[in-house]
Amino acid sequence: MSSLTKRSVALAGHATSVALEPEFWVVLDRIAAARSLSKAQLLAEIDAGRGRRPLASACRLLALDWVADHGRQT
């Protein structure tokens, strides 16, 4: 089982961190690249659209949706 990797980012002017498994970060990095966004910009988009869902959960769900639509693309 993978350990969590934490990344820090400023969202809405506040510093926060997100801890995810490295495999999810790989997918989120691919999503950011495909959308020509920085990692911080992608996390800001996820944060803005997550509603009451925890940020880490929203990140995982986006990554799962991406893999479902685009495959693993190793």
C-alpha positions in Angstrom: 0.0 0.0 0.0 1.3 3.4 -0.9 2.0 6.1 1.7 0.5 9.5 1.3 2.4 12.4 -0.3 1.6 15.9 0.9 1.6 19.0 -1.3 1.2 22.5 -0.1 -0.8 25.1 -2.1 -2.5 28.5 -1.5 -6.2 28.3 -2.2 -8.3 31.4 -2.0 -5.5 33.2 -0.2 -5.0 30.5 2.5 -2.2 28.0 2.7 -3.3 24.4 2.9 -2.0 21.0 2.1 -3.4 17.9 0.4 -2.3 14.4 1.1 -2.8 11.8 -1.6 -1.3 8.6 -2.7 1.5 9.1 -5.3 -0.6 7.4 -7.9 -3.3 10.0 -7.7 -0.7 12.8 -7.9 0.6 11.3 -11.2 -2.9 11.4 -12.7 -3.5 15.0 -11.4 -0.2 16.1 -12.9 -1.3 14.7 -16.2 -4.6 16.4 -16.0 -2.9 19.7 -15.2 -0.5 19.3 -18.2 -3.4 18.4 -20.5 -5.3 21.5 -19.5 -2.2 23.7 -19.6 -2.5 24.5 -15.9 -0.1 24.6 -13.0 -0.7 22.1 -10.3 -1.8 25.0 -8.1 -4.3 26.1 -10.7 -5.8 22.7 -11.0 -6.1 22.3 -7.3 -7.8 25.8 -7.2 -10.3 24.6 -9.9 -11.0 21.4 -7.9 -11.4 23.4 -4.7 -13.9 25.8 -6.3 -16.1 23.0 -7.6 -16.0 20.6 -4.7 -18.8 21.9 -2.6 -18.8 20.3 0.9 -16.7 17.3 -0.2 -13.2 17.2 1.3 -10.5 18.4 -1.1 -8.6 15.2 -1.1 -11.7 13.2 -2.0 -12.5 15.7 -4.8 -9.0 15.2 -6.1 -9.3 11.4 -6.1 -12.7 11.5 -7.8 -11.4 13.8 -10.6 -8.4 11.4 -11.1 -10.7 8.4 -11.2 -12.9 10.1 -13.8 -9.9 11.0 -15.8 -8.6 7.5 -15.9 -12.0 6.2 -16.8 -12.2 8.5 -19.7 -8.5 8.4 -20.9 -7.1 5.2 -19.5 -3.9 4.9 -17.5 -1.6 6.3 -20.2 1.6 5.1 -18.5 
